[in-house]
Amino acid sequence: MFAQIRPAFVLLTLLSLITGLAYPLAITGVAQLAMPYQANGSIISNGGAVGSALIGQNFTSSKYFHGRPSATSATDPNDDTKTVDAPYNAANSAASNLGPTSQKLLDRVKVDVDALHLPGPVAADAVTTSASGLDPDISPANALAQVEAVAKARGIPAQKVQAVLAQNTHLSAVGLFGEPRVNVLMLNLALDAL
C-alpha cells in the first residue's frame, strides 16, 4: 500500500512547491521588473501616499468630484452578524447583485437621482455601482454634471474646473477599447494643485 501512496505524496508535494511557491514567486518577480508601479498597487503620492489609481475613494467634501456609488460593506461594529455600508472598502469588494427589475435598486436609484438636483439627464454611473464597488473612474458626462458645484465650493470659475477636467479625461485605448473616463482621485489632486 505504501508503494502506491508514496508516488502520490511525492507528486502532491512537488506540484504544491511548483504551483504554490515557485510560480507565484516567478510571476511576482517578473511583475516587479516589468511594471513595478502597477505591481505595487499604483500608489499615488502627494507628500505621502494618498490613494491608488485603481481603487476609488469616498470623497465627501463639496469641493471634490465624487465617484460612483459604492456597494461595499463591512461588519457592523455593534453586531457582528450584520453589515453596514462602507463605501470603497477594498477588503470587501462586491457588487449589490440587484438586477434591473429589483424594486430595491429602482428605489435607491430614484432617491439618488432626486438628490442630485440636476435639470437634465443624469449619467448612469452617477447613480449605479460598478461590479466591484471600487471603480476609481467616472464618465466625462458624470464629471461635467459636477463642475458647477465643485467650482462654486472652491470659489473659482467653472471654466477653470472644466479645463482641469479636460486635462484629466482619458480617451479609450487606441481609440477602440473602452469608454472615455476620468480618474476621480487624479482629478481632485489636480484641482488641489491649482
N, CA, C and O of each residue as an XYZ file, in Angstrom:
776
protein
N       0.818     -1.193      0.000
C       0.000      0.000      0.000
C       0.868      1.266      0.000
O       0.560      2.239     -0.688
N       1.967      1.237      0.788
C       2.848      2.398      0.839
C       3.455      2.680     -0.532
O       3.736      3.833     -0.859
N       3.657      1.651     -1.322
C       4.217      1.821     -2.662
C       3.266      2.624     -3.548
O       3.708      3.293     -4.482
N       1.978      2.562     -3.266
C       1.011      3.321     -4.050
C       0.822      4.736     -3.490
O       0.569      5.669     -4.253
N       0.939      4.904     -2.182
C       0.738      6.213     -1.553
C       1.963      7.108     -1.750
O       1.825      8.317     -1.933
N       3.163      6.514     -1.711
C       4.392      7.295     -1.819
C       4.443      8.142     -3.094
O       4.704      9.341     -2.993
N       4.207      7.582     -4.294
C       4.250      8.429     -5.501
C       3.204      9.555     -5.482
O       3.457     10.661     -5.960
N       2.045      9.256     -4.929
C       1.012     10.296     -4.858
C       1.450     11.424     -3.933
O       1.250     12.597     -4.246
N       2.047     11.076     -2.796
C       2.530     12.080     -1.849
C       3.671     12.899     -2.451
O       3.707     14.119     -2.291
N       4.599     12.241     -3.138
C       5.720     12.941     -3.786
C       5.195     13.890     -4.855
O       5.643     15.033     -4.941
N       4.263     13.434     -5.660
C       3.692     14.281     -6.709
C       2.925     15.466     -6.114
O       3.026     16.584     -6.618
N       2.168     15.228     -5.058
C       1.447     16.306     -4.383
C       2.420     17.356     -3.852
O       2.200     18.555     -4.022
N       3.502     16.899     -3.204
C       4.499     17.823     -2.665
C       5.178     18.608     -3.785
O       5.341     19.824     -3.686
N       5.569     17.916     -4.843
C       6.244     18.563     -5.969
C       5.334     19.604     -6.629
O       5.765     20.733     -6.863
N       4.099     19.245     -6.928
C       3.178     20.182     -7.564
C       2.825     21.349     -6.630
O       2.627     22.473     -7.092
N       2.747     21.087     -5.342
C       2.483     22.166     -4.380
C       3.629     23.172     -4.373
O       3.398     24.380     -4.330
N       4.864     22.674     -4.415
C       6.023     23.571     -4.450
C       6.072     24.371     -5.751
O       6.399     25.557     -5.745
N       5.747     23.718     -6.860
C       5.789     24.403     -8.157
C       4.671     25.434     -8.263
O       4.924     26.602     -8.557
N       3.427     24.997     -8.023
C       2.290     25.911     -8.232
C       2.026     26.828     -7.047
O       1.428     27.891     -7.215
N       2.457     26.441     -5.862
C       2.177     27.262     -4.682
C       3.322     28.147     -4.263
O       3.121     29.088     -3.495
N       4.534     27.873     -4.750
C       5.685     28.663     -4.329
C       6.483     29.200     -5.525
O       6.639     30.412     -5.676
N       6.981     28.303     -6.364
C       7.853     28.729     -7.466
C       7.129     29.623     -8.470
O       7.637     30.686     -8.826
N       5.964     29.210     -8.923
C       5.230     30.002     -9.920
C       4.831     31.381     -9.381
O       5.090     32.374    -10.061
N       4.212     31.499     -8.192
C       3.884     32.834     -7.683
C       5.111     33.727     -7.495
O       5.051     34.923     -7.782
N       6.221     33.161     -7.017
C       7.439     33.963     -6.862
C       7.972     34.431     -8.215
O       8.426     35.568     -8.341
N       7.919     33.566     -9.222
C       8.387     33.938    -10.560
C       7.517     35.046    -11.154
O       8.041     36.006    -11.719
N       6.214     34.922    -11.033
C       5.300     35.942    -11.580
C       5.477     37.261    -10.841
O       5.461     38.325    -11.459
N       5.645     37.200     -9.527
C       5.873     38.418     -8.744
C       7.168     39.086     -9.184
O       7.214     40.307     -9.335
N       8.211     38.309     -9.390
C       9.489     38.860     -9.849
C       9.380     39.509    -11.217
O       9.903     40.603    -11.428
N       8.705     38.847    -12.149
C       8.514     39.411    -13.494
C       7.710     40.703    -13.417
O       8.048     41.686    -14.077
N       6.648     40.705    -12.615
C       5.816     41.909    -12.475
C       6.618     43.061    -11.875
O       6.488     44.202    -12.318
N       7.444     42.771    -10.874
C       8.259     43.825    -10.251
C       9.266     44.402    -11.247
O       9.560     45.597    -11.207
N       9.794     43.567    -12.133
C      10.753     44.043    -13.129
C      10.067     44.765    -14.283
O      10.528     45.823    -14.713
N       8.982     44.209    -14.783
C       8.328     44.744    -15.978
C       7.463     45.965    -15.696
O       7.445     46.898    -16.499
N       6.746     45.982    -14.573
C       5.844     47.094    -14.274
C       5.714     47.291    -12.758
O       4.689     46.947    -12.170
N       6.745     47.840    -12.138
C       6.746     47.963    -10.675
C       5.643     48.866    -10.127
O       5.122     48.600     -9.044
N       5.275     49.925    -10.845
C       4.215     50.833    -10.369
C       2.898     50.073    -10.208
O       2.248     50.171     -9.167
N       2.507     49.322    -11.227
C       1.268     48.561    -11.175
C       1.371     47.393    -10.190
O       0.410     47.101     -9.478
N       2.520     46.727    -10.144
C       2.690     45.577     -9.264
C       2.608     45.974     -7.791
O       2.251     45.154     -6.945
N       2.932     47.207     -7.488
C       2.896     47.678     -6.100
C       1.629     48.450     -5.777
O       1.592     49.186     -4.792
N       0.590     48.296     -6.588
C      -0.715     48.859     -6.250
C      -1.031     50.198     -6.869
O      -2.054     50.787     -6.520
N      -0.212     50.715     -7.768
C      -0.448     52.018     -8.419
C      -0.714     53.105     -7.381
O      -1.677     53.864     -7.489
N       0.157     53.167     -6.373
C       0.005     54.124     -5.285
C       0.354     55.530     -5.767
O       1.387     55.749     -6.399
N      -0.526     56.472     -5.456
C      -0.320     57.869     -5.820
C       0.161     58.615     -4.580
O      -0.459     58.546     -3.519
N       1.268     59.324     -4.729
C       1.837     60.071     -3.611
C       1.670     61.562     -3.841
O       1.751     62.056     -4.966
N       1.435     62.254     -2.754
C       1.355     63.716     -2.769
C       1.860     64.168     -1.395
O       1.088     64.621     -0.550
N       3.182     64.031     -1.196
C       3.739     64.265      0.127
C       3.431     63.100      1.051
O       3.392     63.271      2.270
N       3.217     61.941      0.501
C       2.806     60.732      1.223
C       1.744     60.033      0.397
O       1.147     60.641     -0.493
N       1.506     58.778      0.679
C       0.510     58.010     -0.081
C      -0.883     58.578      0.171
O      -1.309     58.719      1.318
N      -1.592     58.902     -0.919
C      -2.955     59.434     -0.802
C      -4.006     58.484     -1.353
O      -5.201     58.694     -1.146
N      -3.578     57.455     -2.043
C      -4.531     56.507     -2.596
C      -3.926     55.724     -3.736
O      -2.732     55.819     -4.021
N      -4.772     54.950     -4.378
C      -4.366     54.147     -5.525
C      -5.143     54.605     -6.750
O      -6.311     54.981     -6.658
N      -4.483     54.567     -7.883
C      -5.159     54.915     -9.132
C      -6.174     53.855     -9.529
O      -6.967     54.064    -10.448
N      -6.154     52.711     -8.838
C      -7.015     51.589     -9.202
C      -8.220     51.399     -8.295
O      -9.117     50.621     -8.621
N      -8.259     52.103     -7.150
C      -9.343     51.918     -6.188
C      -9.968     53.264     -5.868
O      -9.270     54.208     -5.497
N     -11.286     53.351     -6.013
C     -11.992     54.591     -5.731
C     -11.940     54.959     -4.258
O     -11.652     54.124     -3.400
N     -12.223     56.223     -3.984
C     -12.259     56.715     -2.612
C     -13.566     57.447     -2.379
O     -14.214     57.902     -3.322
N     -13.940     57.554     -1.136
C     -15.179     58.223     -0.772
C     -14.891     59.695     -0.462
O     -14.504     60.029      0.658
N     -15.077     60.563     -1.441
C     -14.893     61.999     -1.238
C     -16.206     62.575     -0.736
O     -17.241     62.420     -1.384
N     -16.172     63.231      0.401
C     -17.403     63.752      0.991
C     -17.508     65.262      0.906
O     -18.615     65.797      0.975
N     -16.410     65.961      0.760
C     -16.438     67.421      0.691
C     -17.024     67.879     -0.637
O     -16.811     67.244     -1.670
N     -17.762     68.984     -0.605
C     -18.374     69.512     -1.835
C     -17.338     70.125     -2.771
O     -17.659     70.420     -3.922
N     -16.108     70.322     -2.311
C     -15.081     70.890     -3.191
C     -14.393     69.831     -4.040
O     -13.495     70.137     -4.824
N     -14.825     68.574     -3.877
C     -14.251     67.481     -4.647
C     -15.290     66.835     -5.553
O     -16.485     66.825     -5.257
N     -14.795     66.293     -6.675
C     -15.638     65.465     -7.531
C     -15.887     64.159     -6.789
O     -15.039     63.696     -6.026
N     -17.034     63.582     -7.016
C     -17.408     62.342     -6.345
C     -17.441     61.200     -7.349
O     -17.830     61.384     -8.502
N     -17.030     60.026     -6.901
C     -17.027     58.846     -7.746
C     -18.395     58.200     -7.804
O     -19.390     58.750     -7.332
N     -18.417     57.036     -8.387
C     -19.659     56.266     -8.457
C     -20.075     55.841     -7.059
O     -19.240     55.768     -6.158
N     -21.353     55.562     -6.872
C     -21.764     54.973     -5.594
C     -21.040     53.637     -5.410
O     -20.726     52.956     -6.386
N     -20.782     53.274     -4.179
C     -20.082     52.031     -3.879
C     -21.004     51.114     -3.091
O     -21.690     51.554     -2.168
N     -21.017     49.845     -3.455
C     -21.893     48.878     -2.791
C     -21.157     48.053     -1.747
O     -21.700     47.067     -1.249
N     -19.924     48.441     -1.402
C     -19.170     47.637     -0.445
C     -19.684     47.845      0.981
O     -20.311     48.855      1.300
N     -19.402     46.866      1.811
C     -19.890     46.907      3.193
C     -18.810     46.403      4.142
O     -17.750     45.944      3.716
N     -19.096     46.497      5.421
C     -18.195     45.993      6.462
C     -19.054     45.420      7.585
O     -20.263     45.644      7.636
N     -18.426     44.697      8.460
C     -19.133     44.135      9.605
C     -19.569     45.259     10.540
O     -18.794     46.167     10.842
N     -20.798     45.187     10.986
C     -21.328     46.179     11.923
C     -20.543     46.075     13.232
O     -20.485     44.999     13.828
N     -19.932     47.191     13.693
C     -19.145     47.123     14.928
C     -19.985     46.787     16.159
O     -19.452     46.321     17.166
N     -21.292     47.021     16.082
C     -22.171     46.746     17.219
C     -22.782     45.343     17.198
O     -23.223     44.830     18.226
N     -22.801     44.728     16.000
C     -23.409     43.403     15.870
C     -22.717     42.672     14.724
O     -22.987     42.956     13.557
N     -21.830     41.736     15.045
C     -21.037     41.078     14.003
C     -21.825     40.123     13.116
O     -21.245     39.498     12.227
N     -23.126     39.995     13.332
C     -23.959     39.192     12.439
C     -24.564     40.042     11.329
O     -25.227     39.518     10.434
N     -24.337     41.364     11.384
C     -24.904     42.281     10.392
C     -23.785     43.052      9.700
O     -22.642     43.070     10.156
N     -24.144     43.686      8.591
C     -23.192     44.532      7.884
C     -23.736     45.950      7.790
O     -24.939     46.186      7.905
N     -22.817     46.886      7.577
C     -23.174     48.287      7.368
C     -22.486     48.762      6.098
O     -21.474     48.196      5.685
N     -23.038     49.808      5.476
C     -22.409     50.376      4.292
C     -21.031     50.911      4.652
O     -20.867     51.587      5.668
N     -20.051     50.611      3.828
C     -18.684     51.102      3.990
C     -18.154     51.388      2.598
O     -17.472     50.548      2.010
N     -18.459     52.569      2.062
C     -18.069     52.874      0.682
C     -16.575     52.683      0.421
O     -15.728     53.091      1.215
N     -16.284     52.060     -0.699
C     -14.921     51.830     -1.182
C     -14.076     51.026     -0.198
O     -12.887     51.296     -0.028
N     -14.687     50.051      0.441
C     -13.991     49.155      1.357
C     -13.313     48.073      0.520
O     -13.949     47.094      0.131
N     -12.029     48.251      0.247
C     -11.306     47.328     -0.628
C     -11.184     45.930     -0.030
O     -10.936     44.972     -0.762
N     -11.350     45.797      1.258
C     -11.277     44.485      1.894
C     -12.543     43.675      1.655
O     -12.569     42.474      1.924
N     -13.594     44.319      1.151
C     -14.859     43.614      0.950
C     -15.476     44.030     -0.385
O     -16.613     44.497     -0.435
N     -14.728     43.857     -1.442
C     -15.190     44.246     -2.764
C     -16.335     43.353     -3.220
O     -16.216     42.128     -3.240
N     -17.439     43.983     -3.583
C     -18.594     43.223     -4.062
C     -19.599     44.165     -4.684
O     -19.646     45.352     -4.360
N     -20.384     43.635     -5.560
C     -21.469     44.411     -6.148
C     -22.733     44.179     -5.334
O     -22.773     43.313     -4.461
N     -23.758     44.960     -5.628
C     -25.005     44.813     -4.887
C     -25.782     43.579     -5.330
O     -26.629     43.076     -4.592
N     -25.492     43.090     -6.541
C     -26.179     41.935     -7.118
C     -27.680     42.152     -7.285
O     -28.443     41.188     -7.331
N     -28.098     43.380     -7.373
C     -29.507     43.676     -7.617
C     -29.721     43.777     -9.121
O     -28.991     44.490     -9.809
N     -30.715     43.070     -9.627
C     -30.991     43.065    -11.055
C     -31.778     44.285    -11.497
O     -32.275     45.032    -10.654
N     -31.906     44.505    -12.808
C     -32.578     45.692    -13.325
C     -34.065     45.768    -12.978
O     -34.667     46.836    -13.086
N     -34.654     44.669    -12.570
C     -36.070     44.701    -12.181
C     -36.258     44.741    -10.667
O     -37.386     44.686    -10.177
N     -35.162     44.835     -9.931
C     -35.227     44.868     -8.473
C     -35.848     46.183     -7.995
O     -35.364     47.263     -8.336
N     -36.900     46.089     -7.220
C     -37.559     47.292     -6.696
C     -36.635     48.044     -5.748
O     -36.659     49.274     -5.702
N     -35.828     47.319     -4.997
C     -34.878     47.957     -4.076
C     -33.879     48.813     -4.861
O     -33.574     49.936     -4.458
N     -33.369     48.289     -5.978
C     -32.441     49.039     -6.817
C     -33.128     50.256     -7.427
O     -32.573     51.355     -7.411
N     -34.325     50.068     -7.960
C     -35.057     51.178     -8.576
C     -35.334     52.285     -7.563
O     -35.206     53.466     -7.885
N     -35.709     51.913     -6.347
C     -35.967     52.909     -5.299
C     -34.692     53.673     -4.943
O     -34.722     54.895     -4.799
N     -33.565     52.956     -4.799
C     -32.306     53.611     -4.452
C     -31.860     54.565     -5.548
O     -31.425     55.681     -5.263
N     -31.964     54.132     -6.803
C     -31.558     54.980     -7.919
C     -32.441     56.222     -8.001
O     -31.940     57.316     -8.260
N     -33.743     56.072     -7.784
C     -34.645     57.223     -7.812
C     -34.277     58.234     -6.731
O     -34.255     59.437     -6.989
N     -33.989     57.755     -5.532
C     -33.573     58.649     -4.438
C     -32.273     59.356     -4.807
O     -32.134     60.557     -4.576
N     -31.311     58.612     -5.385
C     -30.032     59.208     -5.769
C     -30.203     60.246     -6.875
O     -29.573     61.303     -6.833
N     -31.044     59.956     -7.854
C     -31.299     60.917     -8.943
C     -31.932     62.187     -8.387
O     -31.530     63.294     -8.745
N     -32.921     62.027     -7.512
C     -33.583     63.196     -6.912
C     -32.610     64.020     -6.072
O     -32.716     65.246     -6.037
N     -31.671     63.372     -5.400
C     -30.714     64.071     -4.542
C     -29.715     64.896     -5.341
O     -29.150     65.857     -4.819
N     -29.491     64.533     -6.603
C     -28.528     65.273     -7.423
C     -29.060     66.632     -7.870
O     -28.268     67.527     -8.163
N     -30.362     66.806     -7.930
C     -30.991     68.072     -8.341
C     -30.457     68.582     -9.684
O     -30.163     69.769     -9.826
N     -30.332     67.693    -10.659
C     -29.850     68.098    -11.974
C     -31.036     68.348    -12.900
O     -32.010     67.595    -12.879
N     -30.958     69.405    -13.716
C     -32.086     69.732    -14.589
C     -32.258     68.761    -15.752
O     -33.380     68.525    -16.199
N     -31.166     68.201    -16.242
C     -31.243     67.333    -17.415
C     -31.037     65.882    -17.067
O     -31.185     65.479    -15.913
N     -30.691     65.091    -18.078
C     -30.459     63.662    -17.851
C     -29.270     63.439    -16.900
O     -28.338     64.242    -16.855
N     -29.322     62.366    -16.164
C     -28.266     62.014    -15.212
C     -27.446     60.878    -15.814
O     -28.004     59.905    -16.321
N     -26.124     61.005    -15.757
C     -25.245     59.935    -16.244
C     -25.496     58.670    -15.424
O     -25.627     58.729    -14.202
N     -25.559     57.547    -16.096
C     -25.867     56.281    -15.416
C     -24.886     55.984    -14.297
O     -25.283     55.474    -13.249
N     -23.598     56.296    -14.500
C     -22.611     55.962    -13.474
C     -22.669     56.900    -12.266
O     -21.952     56.685    -11.289
N     -23.500     57.924    -12.316
C     -23.671     58.806    -11.152
C     -24.576     58.168    -10.104
O     -24.554     58.569     -8.940
N     -25.364     57.186    -10.504
C     -26.337     56.586     -9.580
C     -26.278     55.059     -9.529
O     -27.055     54.440     -8.802
N     -25.372     54.447    -10.287
C     -25.253     52.989    -10.260
C     -23.858     52.590     -9.799
O     -22.883     53.296    -10.059
N     -23.769     51.461     -9.118
C     -22.485     50.979     -8.638
C     -21.788     50.166     -9.721
O     -22.424     49.662    -10.647
N     -20.472     50.048     -9.589
C     -19.722     49.210    -10.519
C     -19.756     47.767    -10.004
O     -20.245     47.509     -8.904
N     -19.245     46.847    -10.788
C     -19.268     45.437    -10.403
C     -18.460     45.179     -9.132
O     -18.843     44.345     -8.312
N     -17.351     45.888     -8.968
C     -16.516     45.670     -7.781
C     -16.910     46.576     -6.625
O     -16.601     46.279     -5.471
N     -17.585     47.673     -6.924
C     -17.887     48.666     -5.891
C     -16.702     49.550     -5.595
O     -16.754     50.353     -4.664
N     -15.610     49.424     -6.377
C     -14.377     50.157     -6.117
C     -13.905     50.970     -7.318
O     -12.762     51.426     -7.327
N     -14.732     51.162     -8.311
C     -14.329     51.816     -9.548
C     -13.768     53.210     -9.273
O     -14.459     54.034     -8.675
N     -12.524     53.497     -9.698
C     -11.931     54.810     -9.452
C     -12.311     55.854    -10.506
O     -12.026     57.039    -10.339
N     -12.952     55.414    -11.584
C     -13.241     56.299    -12.710
C     -14.722     56.620    -12.825
O     -15.582     55.846    -12.404
N     -14.999     57.789    -13.410
C     -16.361     58.164    -13.770
C     -16.361     58.589    -15.223
O     -15.306     58.817    -15.815
N     -17.540     58.692    -15.790
C     -17.652     59.116    -17.179
C     -17.469     60.632    -17.269
O     -17.720     61.342    -16.296
N     -17.035     61.131    -18.423
C     -16.946     62.579    -18.592
C     -18.296     63.271    -18.371
O     -18.332     64.394    -17.866
N     -19.398     62.625    -18.739
C     -20.728     63.213    -18.529
C     -21.020     63.377    -17.043
O     -21.566     64.400    -16.629
N     -20.667     62.394    -16.249
C     -20.847     62.471    -14.805
C     -19.992     63.601    -14.233
O     -20.464     64.373    -13.398
N     -18.746     63.703    -14.673
C     -17.855     64.763    -14.190
C     -18.365     66.145    -14.601
O     -18.340     67.078    -13.799
N     -18.825     66.278    -15.846
C     -19.336     67.577    -16.313
C     -20.534     68.039    -15.482
O     -20.700     69.235    -15.241
N     -21.355     67.108    -15.051
C     -22.524     67.459    -14.238
C     -22.113     67.997    -12.865
O     -22.896     68.689    -12.214
N     -20.895     67.684    -12.422
C     -20.426     68.117    -11.111
C     -19.602     69.403    -11.156
O     -19.277     69.960    -10.108
N     -19.260     69.880    -12.348
C     -18.357     71.032    -12.496
C     -18.859     72.259    -11.760
O     -18.104     72.868    -11.002
N     -20.110     72.636    -11.960
C     -20.646     73.866    -11.349
C     -20.571     73.809     -9.824
O     -20.157     74.778     -9.189
N     -20.963     72.694     -9.240
C     -20.960     72.562     -7.781
C     -19.541     72.620     -7.220
O     -19.306     73.253     -6.191
N     -18.598     71.964     -7.890
C     -17.208     71.973     -7.426
C     -16.621     73.380     -7.562
O     -15.933     73.856     -6.659
N     -16.889     74.037     -8.677
C     -16.376     75.399     -8.882
C     -16.925     76.351     -7.823
O     -16.191     77.181     -7.286
N     -18.202     76.229     -7.530
C     -18.828     77.090     -6.518
C     -18.213     76.838     -5.140
O     -17.916     77.785     -4.412
N     -18.021     75.554     -4.778
C     -17.455     75.211     -3.473
C     -16.014     75.684     -3.334
O     -15.574     76.012     -2.233
N     -15.279     75.722     -4.435
C     -13.884     76.160     -4.406
C     -13.744     77.665     -4.628
O     -12.678     78.235     -4.392
N     -14.818     78.301     -5.080
C     -14.761     79.735     -5.330
C     -13.906     80.099     -6.530
O     -13.252     81.141     -6.546
N     -13.915     79.237     -7.533
C     -13.163     79.500     -8.763
C     -14.110     79.390     -9.949
O     -15.165     78.764     -9.844
N     -13.741     79.996    -11.085
C     -14.621     79.934    -12.260
C     -14.807     78.503    -12.778
O     -13.882     77.691    -12.741
N     -15.987     78.220    -13.247
C     -16.296     76.890    -13.776
C     -15.411     76.544    -14.971
O     -15.088     75.376    -15.186
N     -15.015     77.557    -15.750
C     -14.158     77.304    -16.911
C     -12.805     76.737    -16.481
O     -12.228     75.901    -17.175
N     -12.306     77.193    -15.342
C     -11.030     76.694    -14.837
C     -11.167     75.217    -14.433
O     -10.281     74.407    -14.706
N     -12.268     74.886    -13.792
C     -12.519     73.497    -13.399
C     -12.693     72.636    -14.645
O     -12.196     71.511    -14.692
N     -13.394     73.152    -15.655
C     -13.575     72.397    -16.902
C     -12.238     72.155    -17.598
O     -12.034     71.097    -18.192
N     -11.328     73.124    -17.532
C     -10.011     72.948    -18.148
C      -9.237     71.821    -17.462
O      -8.606     71.000    -18.128
N      -9.289     71.785    -16.133
C      -8.619     70.709    -15.391
C      -9.282     69.368    -15.711
O      -8.601     68.352    -15.852
N     -10.599     69.370    -15.824
C     -11.326     68.156    -16.185
C     -10.889     67.664    -17.564
O     -10.650     66.471    -17.750
N     -10.785     68.564    -18.517
C     -10.371     68.186    -19.874
C      -8.970     67.567    -19.872
O      -8.706     66.618    -20.611
N      -8.077     68.107    -19.042
C      -6.711     67.567    -18.959
C      -6.682     66.186    -18.319
O      -5.748     65.416    -18.545
N      -7.690     65.869    -17.525
C      -7.722     64.600    -16.804
C      -8.718     63.607    -17.388
O      -9.023     62.596    -16.755
N      -9.225     63.877    -18.577
C     -10.117     62.941    -19.260
C      -9.270     62.054    -20.161
O      -8.553     62.546    -21.033
N      -9.354     60.750    -19.947
C      -8.565     59.794    -20.713
C      -9.462     59.130    -21.739
O     -10.524     58.603    -21.410
N      -9.021     59.162    -22.984
C      -9.796     58.555    -24.055
C      -9.579     57.051    -24.070
O      -8.674     56.542    -23.409
N     -10.396     56.352    -24.813
C     -10.285     54.905    -24.884
C      -8.937     54.510    -25.479
O      -8.364     55.249    -26.279
N      -8.439     53.351    -25.087
C      -7.142     52.865    -25.544
C      -7.159     52.637    -27.044
O      -8.021     51.923    -27.556
N      -6.240     53.222    -27.730
C      -6.073     53.096    -29.174
C      -7.358     53.465    -29.916
O      -7.525     53.089    -31.077
N      -8.253     54.181    -29.276
C      -9.496     54.587    -29.902
C     -10.483     53.452    -30.102
O     -11.521     53.638    -30.738
N     -10.170     52.273    -29.565
C     -11.028     51.110    -29.790
C     -11.605     50.500    -28.522
O     -12.768     50.097    -28.501
N     -10.810     50.428    -27.476
C     -11.187     49.662    -26.297
C     -11.620     50.564    -25.156
O     -10.858     51.422    -24.711
N     -12.831     50.372    -24.688
C     -13.315     51.110    -23.531
C     -13.891     52.464    -23.879
O     -13.869     52.903    -25.028
N     -14.405     53.108    -22.855
C     -15.038     54.411    -22.980
C     -14.114     55.480    -22.402
O     -13.239     55.165    -21.595
N     -14.295     56.731    -22.800
C     -13.532     57.798    -22.138
C     -13.855     57.793    -20.648
O     -14.973     57.470    -20.245
N     -12.856     58.158    -19.830
C     -13.051     58.084    -18.385
C     -12.231     59.165    -17.685
O     -11.299     59.737    -18.250
N     -12.610     59.419    -16.447
C     -11.919     60.405    -15.616
C     -11.604     59.720    -14.286
O     -12.508     59.232    -13.608
N     -10.318     59.685    -13.913
C      -9.939     59.133    -12.614
C     -10.211     60.211    -11.574
O      -9.602     61.280    -11.616
N     -11.117     59.943    -10.646
C     -11.587     60.936     -9.683
C     -10.467     61.410     -8.765
O     -10.360     62.607     -8.499
N      -9.639     60.509     -8.281
C      -8.543     60.901     -7.392
C      -7.559     61.821     -8.109
O      -7.164     62.851     -7.562
N      -7.165     61.462     -9.316
C      -6.222     62.297    -10.072
C      -6.819     63.668    -10.369
O      -6.118     64.678    -10.296
N      -8.106     63.710    -10.702
C      -8.782     64.984    -10.975
C      -8.802     65.852     -9.723
O      -8.502     67.043     -9.795
N      -9.151     65.274     -8.579
C      -9.194     66.050     -7.338
C      -7.810     66.538     -6.924
O      -7.675     67.649     -6.411
N      -6.791     65.727     -7.138
C      -5.424     66.155     -6.830
C      -4.987     67.299     -7.751
O      -4.301     68.224     -7.315
N      -5.384     67.231     -9.013
C      -5.077     68.319     -9.946
C      -5.762     69.613     -9.534
O      -5.185     70.694     -9.657
N      -6.991     69.504     -9.046
C      -7.697     70.698     -8.559
C      -7.023     71.266     -7.305
O      -6.915     72.483     -7.152
N      -6.574     70.386     -6.413
C      -5.895     70.849     -5.202
C      -4.579     71.546     -5.540
O      -4.126     72.416     -4.796
N      -3.965     71.164     -6.664
C      -2.682     71.758     -7.047
C      -2.827     73.148     -7.657
O      -1.826     73.834     -7.859
N      -4.065     73.580     -7.957
C      -4.266     74.916     -8.544
C      -3.829     75.999     -7.578
O      -3.922     77.185     -7.896
